Structures are given as C-alpha cells and as structure tokens.
C-alpha cells in the first residue's frame, strides 16, 4: 500500500511560506522554501502543540507563533529553548505541479 497522498497544487503555497495539511488523525506542516522546493514536518510544535502553520518562515527555519521556538524544517531539528524535541519530517515530491506527501515519517526524525 502506498503512503503517498496528494496535498495541493504547488502554487497553493507561496515561496518561503507554510500551510497546514490534515490527513486522518495527523496534522502536517507543508513548507515551500525560497528556492521553491517543498518540505514537510509534523504540524504541531513539540513544546506546546501549537500549529506551526501559524508561524513565521525565514529561509529554512519555522518559528512557532506561541513562544518563538525555532526548528529547521528541512531536518526537523529543534534549534534551542523552549523547544528541545525535534519535529518528525516527511518526504515530499512534486509531479505535474502537484505536491505529494509520504505519510511514513523519515527515519531518524
């Protein structure tokens, strides 16, 4: 069974922005970096479970809107207090300008 699901059109996310995507019981954050590549992480901050789609994207960093915790959205790495637990990351691909997400998280994250 394939874990790849369709998310949205590539142009639905501006460069250097993030959007929420819910699938079943899971919430994801889908990012489009300044170069146009697409990344995905779990959608809630590991500190207080606030949705990251309301946060600020700066280059390859997402800043949580509640306590300003920051993560590298490409690797999921927590970048300092108040966040100390990394985000899970997920593979993405773009086919014919449609974004797809692999709901199986990347090993190691």
LOLO-379973 format. One record per atom (N, C-alpha, C, O): residue number from 0; residue in one letter; atom name; x, y, z. Coordinates in pm, 1 decimal. Last residue first. Example, Ala and Ser with C-alpha at 12.3 -4.5 7.8 and 13.67 -1.06 7.14 Angstrom:
BEGIN
+-----+------+------+----------+----------+----------+
| pos | code | site |       c1 |       c2 |       c3 |
+-----+------+------+----------+----------+----------+
|   1 |    S |    N |   1285.0 |   -225.0 |    708.0 |
|   1 |    S |   CA |   1367.0 |   -106.0 |    714.0 |
|   1 |    S |    C |   1290.0 |      3.0 |    787.0 |
|   1 |    S |    O |   1340.9 |    113.8 |    803.9 |
|   0 |    A |    N |   1319.0 |   -569.0 |    780.0 |
|   0 |    A |   CA |   1230.0 |   -450.0 |    780.0 |
|   0 |    A |    C |   1320.0 |   -330.0 |    780.0 |
|   0 |    A |    O |   1423.6 |   -331.9 |    846.5 |
+-----+------+------+----------+----------+----------+
! end
This chain:
BEGIN
+-----+------+------+----------+----------+----------+
| pos | code | site |       c1 |       c2 |       c3 |
+-----+------+------+----------+----------+----------+
| 108 |    X |    N |   1410.3 |   1085.8 |   1236.0 |
| 108 |    X |   CA |   1344.6 |   1209.2 |   1281.4 |
| 108 |    X |    C |   1217.0 |   1176.3 |   1352.2 |
| 108 |    X |    O |   1146.8 |   1266.5 |   1398.0 |
| 107 |    X |    N |   1498.8 |    842.2 |   1154.1 |
| 107 |    X |   CA |   1593.6 |    927.3 |   1224.3 |
| 107 |    X |    C |   1532.2 |   1056.4 |   1274.3 |
| 107 |    X |    O |   1597.0 |   1129.9 |   1348.8 |
| 106 |    X |    N |   1310.4 |    813.1 |    853.2 |
| 106 |    X |   CA |   1383.9 |    751.6 |    963.7 |
| 106 |    X |    C |   1482.5 |    849.3 |   1024.0 |
| 106 |    X |    O |   1542.8 |    929.9 |    953.1 |
| 105 |    X |    N |   1027.8 |   1010.5 |    789.0 |
| 105 |    X |   CA |   1165.3 |    978.8 |    752.0 |
| 105 |    X |    C |   1238.2 |    922.4 |    872.7 |
| 105 |    X |    O |   1229.0 |    977.4 |    982.4 |
| 104 |    X |    N |    695.7 |    873.5 |    823.8 |
| 104 |    X |   CA |    799.3 |    971.8 |    854.1 |
| 104 |    X |    C |    937.5 |    918.4 |    821.0 |
| 104 |    X |    O |    961.7 |    797.8 |    824.4 |
| 103 |    X |    N |    458.7 |    824.8 |    581.6 |
| 103 |    X |   CA |    553.9 |    749.4 |    665.7 |
| 103 |    X |    C |    670.6 |    841.3 |    695.0 |
| 103 |    X |    O |    739.1 |    884.3 |    602.3 |
| 102 |    X |    N |    326.8 |    979.0 |    400.5 |
| 102 |    X |   CA |    281.5 |    986.7 |    539.7 |
| 102 |    X |    C |    366.3 |    902.6 |    634.3 |
| 102 |    X |    O |    347.1 |    908.9 |    755.7 |
| 101 |    X |    N |    457.1 |   1173.9 |    162.1 |
| 101 |    X |   CA |    467.9 |   1037.4 |    210.4 |
| 101 |    X |    C |    436.3 |   1041.1 |    359.6 |
| 101 |    X |    O |    511.4 |   1100.4 |    437.0 |
| 100 |    X |    N |    277.5 |   1392.4 |    -45.2 |
| 100 |    X |   CA |    339.1 |   1371.6 |     85.4 |
| 100 |    X |    C |    342.0 |   1223.0 |    115.9 |
| 100 |    X |    O |    242.0 |   1153.4 |     98.1 |
|  99 |    X |    N |    290.6 |   1597.4 |   -335.9 |
|  99 |    X |   CA |    254.5 |   1471.2 |   -272.2 |
|  99 |    X |    C |    336.6 |   1456.6 |   -144.8 |
|  99 |    X |    O |    450.7 |   1502.4 |   -137.3 |
|  98 |    X |    N |    174.8 |   1867.4 |   -527.1 |
|  98 |    X |   CA |    257.9 |   1824.1 |   -415.1 |
|  98 |    X |    C |    200.9 |   1694.8 |   -358.3 |
|  98 |    X |    O |     80.5 |   1682.8 |   -335.3 |
|  97 |    X |    N |    181.6 |   1921.7 |   -872.6 |
|  97 |    X |   CA |    101.0 |   1875.3 |   -759.8 |
|  97 |    X |    C |    196.7 |   1824.4 |   -652.4 |
|  97 |    X |    O |    288.5 |   1747.8 |   -681.7 |
|  96 |    X |    N |    324.1 |   1975.4 |  -1104.2 |
|  96 |    X |   CA |    285.0 |   2088.0 |  -1019.8 |
|  96 |    X |    C |    187.1 |   2050.8 |   -908.5 |
|  96 |    X |    O |    117.5 |   2137.4 |   -855.6 |
|  95 |    X |    N |    391.3 |   1714.0 |  -1189.6 |
|  95 |    X |   CA |    298.1 |   1796.5 |  -1267.7 |
|  95 |    X |    C |    238.4 |   1908.0 |  -1183.3 |
|  95 |    X |    O |    118.0 |   1933.4 |  -1188.8 |
|  94 |    X |    N |    486.8 |   1642.7 |   -870.9 |
|  94 |    X |   CA |    464.9 |   1579.6 |  -1000.2 |
|  94 |    X |    C |    357.1 |   1658.9 |  -1073.4 |
|  94 |    X |    O |    244.4 |   1669.9 |  -1025.1 |
|  93 |    X |    N |    700.6 |   1656.8 |   -604.3 |
|  93 |    X |   CA |    613.4 |   1737.4 |   -689.3 |
|  93 |    X |    C |    607.0 |   1670.3 |   -825.0 |
|  93 |    X |    O |    710.1 |   1644.2 |   -887.0 |
|  92 |    X |    N |    718.0 |   1512.6 |   -278.0 |
|  92 |    X |   CA |    758.3 |   1517.3 |   -418.7 |
|  92 |    X |    C |    656.6 |   1602.1 |   -492.5 |
|  92 |    X |    O |    542.3 |   1617.3 |   -449.4 |
|  91 |    X |    N |    850.4 |   1457.6 |     50.0 |
|  91 |    X |   CA |    755.1 |   1518.5 |    -42.0 |
|  91 |    X |    C |    807.5 |   1501.3 |   -183.7 |
|  91 |    X |    O |    926.5 |   1478.3 |   -205.3 |
|  90 |    X |    N |    885.1 |   1285.2 |    360.7 |
|  90 |    X |   CA |    923.9 |   1306.4 |    221.2 |
|  90 |    X |    C |    810.9 |   1374.9 |    145.5 |
|  90 |    X |    O |    692.8 |   1353.4 |    172.9 |
|  89 |    X |    N |    891.2 |   1440.4 |    679.3 |
|  89 |    X |   CA |    824.7 |   1352.9 |    584.3 |
|  89 |    X |    C |    871.4 |   1386.7 |    443.7 |
|  89 |    X |    O |    894.6 |   1503.2 |    411.5 |
|  88 |    X |    N |   1000.3 |   1453.6 |   1022.1 |
|  88 |    X |   CA |    999.1 |   1502.1 |    884.7 |
|  88 |    X |    C |    941.2 |   1395.1 |    793.2 |
|  88 |    X |    O |    942.0 |   1276.1 |    824.9 |
|  87 |    X |    N |    919.2 |   1553.5 |   1350.8 |
|  87 |    X |   CA |    927.2 |   1445.3 |   1252.7 |
|  87 |    X |    C |    922.5 |   1508.6 |   1114.2 |
|  87 |    X |    O |    849.8 |   1605.3 |   1091.8 |
|  86 |    X |    N |   1119.0 |   1787.0 |   1535.1 |
|  86 |    X |   CA |    998.2 |   1755.0 |   1458.3 |
|  86 |    X |    C |   1022.2 |   1631.7 |   1373.1 |
|  86 |    X |    O |   1134.3 |   1608.3 |   1328.0 |
|  85 |    X |    N |   1287.2 |   1738.1 |   1854.0 |
|  85 |    X |   CA |   1284.5 |   1760.8 |   1709.6 |
|  85 |    X |    C |   1146.4 |   1729.7 |   1651.4 |
|  85 |    X |    O |   1067.7 |   1655.9 |   1710.7 |
|  84 |    X |    N |   1267.2 |   1905.6 |   2159.3 |
|  84 |    X |   CA |   1234.5 |   1782.5 |   2086.9 |
|  84 |    X |    C |   1220.0 |   1816.0 |   1938.6 |
|  84 |    X |    O |   1149.7 |   1910.2 |   1901.9 |
|  83 |    X |    N |   1298.8 |   2155.5 |   2255.1 |
|  83 |    X |   CA |   1414.6 |   2066.7 |   2267.6 |
|  83 |    X |    C |   1390.7 |   1933.8 |   2197.7 |
|  83 |    X |    O |   1484.7 |   1856.6 |   2178.8 |
|  82 |    X |    N |   1207.9 |   2496.1 |   2266.5 |
|  82 |    X |   CA |   1189.4 |   2364.8 |   2203.2 |
|  82 |    X |    C |   1316.3 |   2281.7 |   2218.1 |
|  82 |    X |    O |   1427.1 |   2330.9 |   2196.6 |
|  81 |    X |    N |   1253.2 |   2750.6 |   2369.7 |
|  81 |    X |   CA |   1197.1 |   2649.7 |   2458.0 |
|  81 |    X |    C |   1177.6 |   2511.8 |   2393.5 |
|  81 |    X |    O |   1134.2 |   2419.0 |   2461.7 |
|  80 |    X |    N |   1592.2 |   2651.8 |   2313.8 |
|  80 |    X |   CA |   1481.0 |   2674.6 |   2405.8 |
|  80 |    X |    C |   1380.7 |   2772.5 |   2346.7 |
|  80 |    X |    O |   1420.1 |   2868.2 |   2280.0 |
|  79 |    X |    N |   1674.9 |   2526.4 |   1981.3 |
|  79 |    X |   CA |   1700.0 |   2588.0 |   2110.5 |
|  79 |    X |    C |   1572.4 |   2616.3 |   2187.4 |
|  79 |    X |    O |   1461.4 |   2606.6 |   2135.0 |
|  78 |    X |    N |   1604.6 |   2404.2 |   1742.9 |
|  78 |    X |   CA |   1720.0 |   2493.8 |   1743.0 |
|  78 |    X |    C |   1741.4 |   2567.8 |   1874.3 |
|  78 |    X |    O |   1818.9 |   2663.3 |   1878.4 |
|  77 |    X |    N |   1530.2 |   2078.7 |   1636.1 |
|  77 |    X |   CA |   1496.3 |   2186.7 |   1728.1 |
|  77 |    X |    C |   1620.7 |   2272.1 |   1747.2 |
|  77 |    X |    O |   1730.2 |   2219.1 |   1765.6 |
|  76 |    X |    N |   1519.3 |   1955.8 |   1304.9 |
|  76 |    X |   CA |   1599.7 |   1981.7 |   1424.0 |
|  76 |    X |    C |   1547.2 |   2101.3 |   1503.6 |
|  76 |    X |    O |   1523.0 |   2208.9 |   1449.1 |
|  75 |    X |    N |   1406.5 |   1897.8 |   1064.9 |
|  75 |    X |   CA |   1322.7 |   1879.7 |   1182.7 |
|  75 |    X |    C |   1392.9 |   1917.2 |   1312.5 |
|  75 |    X |    O |   1332.2 |   1911.0 |   1419.3 |
|  74 |    X |    N |   1532.7 |   1951.6 |    827.3 |
|  74 |    X |   CA |   1582.3 |   1837.7 |    906.2 |
|  74 |    X |    C |   1492.5 |   1804.6 |   1023.8 |
|  74 |    X |    O |   1500.8 |   1694.4 |   1077.9 |
|  73 |    X |    N |   1377.5 |   2158.8 |    725.4 |
|  73 |    X |   CA |   1434.3 |   2059.8 |    633.5 |
|  73 |    X |    C |   1477.9 |   1934.6 |    708.4 |
|  73 |    X |    O |   1461.7 |   1823.4 |    658.1 |
|  72 |    X |    N |   1309.1 |   2329.4 |    929.0 |
|  72 |    X |   CA |   1203.2 |   2245.6 |    873.1 |
|  72 |    X |    C |   1254.8 |   2143.6 |    772.7 |
|  72 |    X |    O |   1182.4 |   2050.2 |    738.0 |
|  71 |    X |    N |   1455.7 |   2381.5 |   1223.1 |
|  71 |    X |   CA |   1493.7 |   2372.3 |   1083.0 |
|  71 |    X |    C |   1391.9 |   2278.4 |   1019.6 |
|  71 |    X |    O |   1388.5 |   2159.9 |   1052.7 |
|  70 |    X |    N |   1267.0 |   2573.1 |   1458.5 |
|  70 |    X |   CA |   1307.4 |   2444.2 |   1402.9 |
|  70 |    X |    C |   1362.0 |   2465.3 |   1263.0 |
|  70 |    X |    O |   1319.5 |   2556.7 |   1192.3 |
|  69 |    X |    N |   1218.7 |   2765.0 |   1756.4 |
|  69 |    X |   CA |   1254.3 |   2754.0 |   1615.0 |
|  69 |    X |    C |   1302.6 |   2614.0 |   1580.4 |
|  69 |    X |    O |   1368.4 |   2546.4 |   1659.5 |
|  68 |    X |    N |    979.7 |   2931.9 |   1960.7 |
|  68 |    X |   CA |   1071.6 |   2819.8 |   1940.2 |
|  68 |    X |    C |   1097.2 |   2802.8 |   1791.5 |
|  68 |    X |    O |   1007.5 |   2823.9 |   1709.8 |
|  67 |    X |    N |    799.0 |   3135.2 |   2022.6 |
|  67 |    X |   CA |    910.9 |   3164.9 |   1933.2 |
|  67 |    X |    C |   1017.3 |   3054.9 |   1927.1 |
|  67 |    X |    O |   1132.3 |   3081.8 |   1892.1 |
|  66 |    X |    N |    569.6 |   3066.1 |   2150.4 |
|  66 |    X |   CA |    685.2 |   3100.3 |   2233.8 |
|  66 |    X |    C |    812.2 |   3120.6 |   2152.5 |
|  66 |    X |    O |    921.8 |   3122.9 |   2208.5 |
|  65 |    X |    N |    372.3 |   3076.5 |   1927.8 |
|  65 |    X |   CA |    340.3 |   3098.3 |   2068.8 |
|  65 |    X |    C |    460.9 |   3144.3 |   2151.5 |
|  65 |    X |    O |    455.5 |   3249.3 |   2215.4 |
|  64 |    X |    N |    448.3 |   3027.1 |   1663.2 |
|  64 |    X |   CA |    385.3 |   3155.1 |   1694.3 |
|  64 |    X |    C |    362.9 |   3179.9 |   1843.5 |
|  64 |    X |    O |    336.8 |   3293.7 |   1882.7 |
|  63 |    X |    N |    772.0 |   2899.5 |   1587.5 |
|  63 |    X |   CA |    640.9 |   2875.8 |   1647.7 |
|  63 |    X |    C |    578.7 |   3009.1 |   1689.1 |
|  63 |    X |    O |    647.7 |   3095.1 |   1743.9 |
|  62 |    X |    N |    935.2 |   2936.6 |   1287.9 |
|  62 |    X |   CA |    927.5 |   2985.9 |   1424.8 |
|  62 |    X |    C |    785.4 |   2967.8 |   1475.9 |
|  62 |    X |    O |    689.9 |   3015.3 |   1414.4 |
|  61 |    X |    N |   1134.7 |   2750.4 |   1075.1 |
|  61 |    X |   CA |    997.2 |   2782.2 |   1112.9 |
|  61 |    X |    C |    999.9 |   2823.6 |   1259.4 |
|  61 |    X |    O |   1058.3 |   2755.7 |   1343.9 |
|  60 |    X |    N |   1394.1 |   2799.6 |    836.2 |
|  60 |    X |   CA |   1352.4 |   2797.5 |    976.9 |
|  60 |    X |    C |   1202.7 |   2824.9 |    986.4 |
|  60 |    X |    O |   1149.6 |   2910.8 |    915.9 |
|  59 |    X |    N |   1521.1 |   2856.1 |    600.2 |
|  59 |    X |   CA |   1488.8 |   2716.0 |    629.1 |
|  59 |    X |    C |   1446.3 |   2694.8 |    774.7 |
|  59 |    X |    O |   1460.9 |   2585.4 |    829.2 |
|  58 |    X |    N |   1381.9 |   3165.8 |    562.8 |
|  58 |    X |   CA |   1475.6 |   3076.3 |    493.8 |
|  58 |    X |    C |   1438.3 |   2932.0 |    524.6 |
|  58 |    X |    O |   1332.9 |   2886.9 |    479.8 |
|  57 |    X |    N |   1139.0 |   3169.4 |    783.3 |
|  57 |    X |   CA |   1253.6 |   3254.0 |    748.7 |
|  57 |    X |    C |   1361.5 |   3161.7 |    693.7 |
|  57 |    X |    O |   1425.1 |   3087.9 |    769.0 |
|  56 |    X |    N |    803.1 |   3172.6 |    865.1 |
|  56 |    X |   CA |    907.5 |   3102.0 |    791.4 |
|  56 |    X |    C |   1014.3 |   3203.1 |    751.5 |
|  56 |    X |    O |    984.7 |   3307.9 |    694.0 |
|  55 |    X |    N |    613.3 |   3175.8 |   1158.7 |
|  55 |    X |   CA |    688.1 |   3257.0 |   1063.0 |
|  55 |    X |    C |    797.4 |   3172.4 |    998.8 |
|  55 |    X |    O |    875.5 |   3108.0 |   1068.8 |
|  54 |    X |    N |    298.6 |   3000.4 |   1216.8 |
|  54 |    X |   CA |    429.3 |   3055.6 |   1248.9 |
|  54 |    X |    C |    491.8 |   3132.4 |   1134.3 |
|  54 |    X |    O |    431.9 |   3151.2 |   1028.4 |
|  53 |    X |    N |     78.9 |   2861.6 |   1162.1 |
|  53 |    X |   CA |     55.9 |   2999.8 |   1203.2 |
|  53 |    X |    C |    186.7 |   3072.1 |   1233.9 |
|  53 |    X |    O |    186.8 |   3189.2 |   1271.8 |
|  52 |    X |    N |    172.3 |   2611.2 |   1121.6 |
|  52 |    X |   CA |    129.0 |   2684.4 |   1002.6 |
|  52 |    X |    C |     95.9 |   2829.9 |   1034.4 |
|  52 |    X |    O |     86.0 |   2912.4 |    943.6 |
|  51 |    X |    N |    213.2 |   2490.3 |   1366.4 |
|  51 |    X |   CA |    324.2 |   2564.4 |   1306.2 |
|  51 |    X |    C |    283.2 |   2644.5 |   1183.1 |
|  51 |    X |    O |    354.1 |   2737.4 |   1144.5 |
|  50 |    X |    N |     -9.4 |   2491.7 |   1633.5 |
|  50 |    X |   CA |      9.6 |   2461.6 |   1491.7 |
|  50 |    X |    C |    115.1 |   2552.4 |   1430.7 |
|  50 |    X |    O |    107.8 |   2674.8 |   1441.6 |
|  49 |    X |    N |    123.1 |   2378.8 |   1944.5 |
|  49 |    X |   CA |     60.8 |   2487.0 |   1867.8 |
|  49 |    X |    C |     87.8 |   2460.9 |   1720.3 |
|  49 |    X |    O |    195.6 |   2413.3 |   1684.7 |
|  48 |    X |    N |    239.8 |   2212.2 |   2139.8 |
|  48 |    X |   CA |    145.0 |   2158.0 |   2041.7 |
|  48 |    X |    C |     60.8 |   2266.2 |   1973.4 |
|  48 |    X |    O |    -58.0 |   2246.8 |   1948.0 |
|  47 |    X |    N |    446.2 |   2307.2 |   2289.1 |
|  47 |    X |   CA |    310.7 |   2321.5 |   2343.3 |
|  47 |    X |    C |    201.8 |   2284.4 |   2244.0 |
|  47 |    X |    O |     85.6 |   2320.7 |   2261.7 |
|  46 |    X |    N |    679.6 |   2174.3 |   2168.6 |
|  46 |    X |   CA |    680.2 |   2237.4 |   2300.8 |
|  46 |    X |    C |    540.2 |   2245.0 |   2360.6 |
|  46 |    X |    O |    517.3 |   2194.9 |   2470.6 |
|  45 |    X |    N |    658.2 |   2088.1 |   1912.2 |
|  45 |    X |   CA |    683.1 |   1985.7 |   2013.6 |
|  45 |    X |    C |    683.1 |   2043.1 |   2155.1 |
|  45 |    X |    O |    686.2 |   1967.2 |   2252.0 |
|  44 |    X |    N |    399.9 |   2215.0 |   1709.2 |
|  44 |    X |   CA |    522.6 |   2240.5 |   1782.4 |
|  44 |    X |    C |    537.7 |   2135.8 |   1892.3 |
|  44 |    X |    O |    440.0 |   2099.5 |   1957.8 |
|  43 |    X |    N |    255.3 |   2020.4 |   1449.9 |
|  43 |    X |   CA |    242.8 |   2085.4 |   1579.7 |
|  43 |    X |    C |    378.2 |   2101.1 |   1645.6 |
|  43 |    X |    O |    462.0 |   2011.2 |   1638.8 |
|  42 |    X |    N |    288.2 |   1877.7 |   1214.0 |
|  42 |    X |   CA |    231.3 |   2011.6 |   1208.8 |
|  42 |    X |    C |    225.7 |   2087.6 |   1338.6 |
|  42 |    X |    O |    194.9 |   2206.8 |   1339.3 |
|  41 |    X |    N |    585.8 |   1723.9 |   1099.4 |
|  41 |    X |   CA |    466.2 |   1716.5 |   1181.2 |
|  41 |    X |    C |    418.0 |   1860.5 |   1200.5 |
|  41 |    X |    O |    498.4 |   1953.6 |   1202.9 |
|  40 |    X |    N |    683.3 |   1856.1 |    775.5 |
|  40 |    X |   CA |    710.5 |   1811.6 |    911.8 |
|  40 |    X |    C |    577.4 |   1781.4 |    979.5 |
|  40 |    X |    O |    470.6 |   1809.2 |    925.1 |
|  39 |    X |    N |    813.4 |   1880.9 |    444.1 |
|  39 |    X |   CA |    701.1 |   1856.7 |    534.9 |
|  39 |    X |    C |    752.0 |   1810.1 |    670.4 |
|  39 |    X |    O |    849.4 |   1735.5 |    680.0 |
|  38 |    X |    N |    896.0 |   2084.2 |    154.5 |
|  38 |    X |   CA |    932.3 |   2001.2 |    269.0 |
|  38 |    X |    C |    809.0 |   1982.1 |    356.4 |
|  38 |    X |    O |    711.9 |   2056.9 |    345.0 |
|  37 |    X |    N |    989.3 |   2176.2 |   -174.8 |
|  37 |    X |   CA |    882.5 |   2152.2 |    -78.6 |
|  37 |    X |    C |    930.6 |   2054.4 |     28.4 |
|  37 |    X |    O |    997.0 |   1955.2 |     -1.7 |
|  36 |    X |    N |   1162.0 |   2448.3 |   -342.2 |
|  36 |    X |   CA |   1149.3 |   2308.5 |   -300.4 |
|  36 |    X |    C |   1045.3 |   2296.1 |   -189.5 |
|  36 |    X |    O |   1016.6 |   2392.8 |   -119.0 |
|  35 |    X |    N |   1198.7 |   2720.1 |   -386.5 |
|  35 |    X |   CA |   1081.7 |   2656.4 |   -445.1 |
|  35 |    X |    C |   1063.9 |   2510.6 |   -408.6 |
|  35 |    X |    O |    960.1 |   2452.6 |   -440.4 |
|  34 |    X |    N |   1385.8 |   2868.5 |   -259.8 |
|  34 |    X |   CA |   1424.6 |   2814.0 |   -390.2 |
|  34 |    X |    C |   1309.3 |   2742.3 |   -459.3 |
|  34 |    X |    O |   1319.6 |   2707.2 |   -576.9 |
|  33 |    X |    N |   1255.6 |   2921.3 |    -14.6 |
|  33 |    X |   CA |   1276.8 |   3030.2 |   -111.0 |
|  33 |    X |    C |   1315.8 |   2981.6 |   -250.9 |
|  33 |    X |    O |   1282.5 |   3046.4 |   -350.1 |
|  32 |    X |    N |   1030.8 |   2635.7 |     35.5 |
|  32 |    X |   CA |   1148.6 |   2716.7 |     65.6 |
|  32 |    X |    C |   1168.3 |   2823.9 |    -41.0 |
|  32 |    X |    O |   1105.0 |   2818.5 |   -146.4 |
|  31 |    X |    N |    731.3 |   2561.9 |    161.2 |
|  31 |    X |   CA |    794.0 |   2587.0 |     31.8 |
|  31 |    X |    C |    908.9 |   2683.4 |     56.1 |
|  31 |    X |    O |    887.3 |   2798.9 |     92.8 |
|  30 |    X |    N |    595.0 |   2309.6 |    373.5 |
|  30 |    X |   CA |    674.9 |   2430.8 |    353.5 |
|  30 |    X |    C |    721.3 |   2439.6 |    209.3 |
|  30 |    X |    O |    747.1 |   2338.4 |    144.2 |
|  29 |    X |    N |    337.3 |   2190.8 |    568.2 |
|  29 |    X |   CA |    399.7 |   2179.3 |    436.5 |
|  29 |    X |    C |    465.5 |   2313.5 |    406.0 |
|  29 |    X |    O |    400.7 |   2418.0 |    411.5 |
|  28 |    X |    N |    272.4 |   2012.4 |    852.6 |
|  28 |    X |   CA |    305.2 |   2146.2 |    804.6 |
|  28 |    X |    C |    382.8 |   2126.4 |    674.7 |
|  28 |    X |    O |    482.2 |   2053.7 |    671.5 |
|  27 |    X |    N |      0.3 |   1796.9 |    949.9 |
|  27 |    X |   CA |    131.1 |   1820.7 |    890.2 |
|  27 |    X |    C |    147.6 |   1970.2 |    863.3 |
|  27 |    X |    O |     49.8 |   2044.2 |    852.6 |
|  26 |    X |    N |   -172.2 |   1583.4 |   1160.6 |
|  26 |    X |   CA |   -157.0 |   1721.5 |   1114.3 |
|  26 |    X |    C |    -13.3 |   1740.9 |   1067.5 |
|  26 |    X |    O |     81.8 |   1705.4 |   1137.2 |
|  25 |    X |    N |   -381.4 |   1294.4 |   1159.5 |
|  25 |    X |   CA |   -249.6 |   1357.2 |   1159.1 |
|  25 |    X |    C |   -255.1 |   1498.7 |   1103.5 |
|  25 |    X |    O |   -332.0 |   1529.0 |   1012.3 |
|  24 |    X |    N |   -602.8 |   1139.9 |   1129.1 |
|  24 |    X |   CA |   -580.2 |   1194.8 |   1262.8 |
|  24 |    X |    C |   -449.4 |   1273.7 |   1271.5 |
|  24 |    X |    O |   -410.5 |   1315.6 |   1380.5 |
|  23 |    X |    N |   -649.2 |   1230.3 |    799.2 |
|  23 |    X |   CA |   -689.2 |   1137.3 |    904.0 |
|  23 |    X |    C |   -673.2 |   1205.0 |   1039.4 |
|  23 |    X |    O |   -724.4 |   1314.8 |   1061.1 |
|  22 |    X |    N |   -463.8 |   1505.8 |    757.6 |
|  22 |    X |   CA |   -495.1 |   1380.5 |    689.3 |
|  22 |    X |    C |   -525.8 |   1276.9 |    797.0 |
|  22 |    X |    O |   -438.8 |   1240.5 |    876.0 |
|  21 |    X |    N |   -416.5 |   1850.1 |    704.2 |
|  21 |    X |   CA |   -466.0 |   1743.7 |    791.1 |
|  21 |    X |    C |   -502.8 |   1622.7 |    707.7 |
|  21 |    X |    O |   -564.4 |   1634.4 |    601.7 |
|  20 |    X |    N |   -185.8 |   2096.0 |    675.9 |
|  20 |    X |   CA |   -249.1 |   1989.4 |    598.9 |
|  20 |    X |    C |   -287.5 |   1878.4 |    696.0 |
|  20 |    X |    O |   -201.6 |   1819.8 |    761.9 |
|  19 |    X |    N |    -99.9 |   2441.7 |    663.8 |
|  19 |    X |   CA |   -145.4 |   2325.6 |    739.7 |
|  19 |    X |    C |   -206.2 |   2224.0 |    643.7 |
|  19 |    X |    O |   -269.2 |   2259.8 |    544.2 |
|  18 |    X |    N |    188.3 |   2587.4 |    509.0 |
|  18 |    X |   CA |     44.4 |   2566.4 |    518.2 |
|  18 |    X |    C |     16.0 |   2442.0 |    601.4 |
|  18 |    X |    O |     97.2 |   2349.7 |    608.3 |
|  17 |    X |    N |    431.2 |   2846.9 |    466.6 |
|  17 |    X |   CA |    391.8 |   2718.5 |    523.4 |
|  17 |    X |    C |    239.8 |   2710.6 |    523.0 |
|  17 |    X |    O |    170.9 |   2811.9 |    534.8 |
|  16 |    X |    N |    690.3 |   3006.9 |    266.8 |
|  16 |    X |   CA |    565.5 |   3004.9 |    342.1 |
|  16 |    X |    C |    535.6 |   2862.2 |    387.1 |
|  16 |    X |    O |    606.2 |   2768.4 |    350.1 |
|  15 |    X |    N |    873.5 |   3055.4 |     57.8 |
|  15 |    X |   CA |    903.2 |   3097.3 |    194.9 |
|  15 |    X |    C |    774.7 |   3111.3 |    276.7 |
|  15 |    X |    O |    752.6 |   3211.0 |    345.4 |
|  14 |    X |    N |    636.4 |   3083.9 |   -203.7 |
|  14 |    X |   CA |    774.1 |   3059.1 |   -161.6 |
|  14 |    X |    C |    796.3 |   3123.3 |    -25.9 |
|  14 |    X |    O |    744.8 |   3231.5 |      2.2 |
|  13 |    X |    N |    297.1 |   2984.2 |   -127.0 |
|  13 |    X |   CA |    395.6 |   3082.3 |   -172.8 |
|  13 |    X |    C |    534.9 |   3038.6 |   -130.1 |
|  13 |    X |    O |    550.4 |   2965.3 |    -32.5 |
|  12 |    X |    N |    104.0 |   2721.7 |   -225.5 |
|  12 |    X |   CA |    193.8 |   2766.1 |   -118.6 |
|  12 |    X |    C |    294.0 |   2864.0 |   -179.2 |
|  12 |    X |    O |    367.0 |   2829.5 |   -272.2 |
|  11 |    X |    N |    -28.6 |   2670.4 |   -456.1 |
|  11 |    X |   CA |   -111.7 |   2699.7 |   -339.8 |
|  11 |    X |    C |    -28.3 |   2745.5 |   -220.3 |
|  11 |    X |    O |    -82.2 |   2801.4 |   -124.7 |
|  10 |    X |    N |    145.4 |   2589.6 |   -654.1 |
|  10 |    X |   CA |    120.8 |   2733.5 |   -641.5 |
|  10 |    X |    C |     28.4 |   2770.5 |   -525.9 |
|  10 |    X |    O |      8.1 |   2888.9 |   -499.2 |
|   9 |    X |    N |    121.9 |   2310.0 |   -633.0 |
|   9 |    X |   CA |    244.7 |   2376.6 |   -590.8 |
|   9 |    X |    C |    221.5 |   2526.2 |   -567.0 |
|   9 |    X |    O |    272.8 |   2582.4 |   -470.3 |
|   8 |    X |    N |   -188.1 |   2190.7 |   -503.5 |
|   8 |    X |   CA |   -110.5 |   2241.4 |   -615.4 |
|   8 |    X |    C |     12.2 |   2315.2 |   -561.1 |
|   8 |    X |    O |      5.7 |   2376.0 |   -454.3 |
|   7 |    X |    N |   -178.7 |   1932.7 |   -247.8 |
|   7 |    X |   CA |   -233.2 |   2052.7 |   -311.9 |
|   7 |    X |    C |   -150.8 |   2084.9 |   -435.6 |
|   7 |    X |    O |    -55.3 |   2014.3 |   -468.0 |
|   6 |    X |    N |   -150.5 |   1648.9 |   -175.5 |
|   6 |    X |   CA |   -169.3 |   1757.5 |    -79.4 |
|   6 |    X |    C |   -240.3 |   1875.7 |   -144.9 |
|   6 |    X |    O |   -349.3 |   1914.3 |   -102.6 |
|   5 |    X |    N |   -195.7 |   1301.0 |   -212.4 |
|   5 |    X |   CA |   -195.2 |   1432.3 |   -276.5 |
|   5 |    X |    C |   -228.7 |   1539.5 |   -173.4 |
|   5 |    X |    O |   -321.8 |   1524.4 |    -94.3 |
|   4 |    X |    N |     23.8 |   1061.9 |    -59.0 |
|   4 |    X |   CA |   -108.5 |   1122.5 |    -75.8 |
|   4 |    X |    C |    -93.4 |   1260.1 |   -140.4 |
|   4 |    X |    O |      9.0 |   1326.6 |   -124.6 |
|   3 |    X |    N |    190.6 |    757.3 |    -18.5 |
|   3 |    X |   CA |    190.9 |    888.2 |    -83.8 |
|   3 |    X |    C |     48.4 |    937.6 |   -101.4 |
|   3 |    X |    O |    -37.5 |    865.5 |   -152.1 |
|   2 |    X |    N |    205.7 |    503.4 |     69.6 |
|   2 |    X |   CA |    188.9 |    604.6 |    173.1 |
|   2 |    X |    C |    184.4 |    744.7 |    115.2 |
|   2 |    X |    O |    175.4 |    842.0 |    190.1 |
|   1 |    X |    N |     55.2 |    219.8 |    -82.6 |
|   1 |    X |   CA |    133.4 |    342.4 |    -95.2 |
|   1 |    X |    C |    101.5 |    438.7 |     18.9 |
|   1 |    X |    O |    -13.9 |    453.7 |     59.2 |
|   0 |    X |    N |     84.2 |   -118.5 |      0.0 |
|   0 |    X |   CA |      0.0 |      0.0 |      0.0 |
|   0 |    X |    C |     88.7 |    124.7 |      0.0 |
|   0 |    X |    O |    185.9 |    132.4 |     75.0 |
+-----+------+------+----------+----------+----------+
! end
